[in-house]
Amino acid sequence: MIRTQIYLTAHQRDELAAIAKTVGKKQSELIREAVDRLIDEKGRNRQETVLREAAGMWKDRTDLPDFRAMRAEWDRN
């Protein structure tokens, strides 16, 4: 693990300490769990955004072969 310093407000620090005591975990564990959840959430959103932006990006190209015809021929063989 890599040591990282963060700044918290007094309220954040107090609430984090209370939660850590209640659940029996270290504050650093809670922070890592929260960061993991954020990465998972934002990572999925970022992936969905990229896929949405890529959808149809070749729809107006005229230099591509007719993929439906190619696929139909492959299916016949």
C-alpha positions, 0 to 999 in steps of 0.5 A: 500500500502507498501512504497518502495524506488527506485533509478532513474537516473536523466534522468528517474526522469526528464522524469517521472516528465514530463510525470506525468505533461502531463497526470495529474497523480502522479509519483507514479501512473505511476510507479505502472502502469508500474510495473503492466504492467511488472508483467502482461507481465512477468507473462504470459511469465512465465506461457507459459514457464511452460506449454511448458516445461510440455507438453509431460512430460509423453510421454515416461512413460510405467506404465500409463494406455491407456487413449485413450482406457479408454476414448473410453470405457467411451464414449461408456457408 
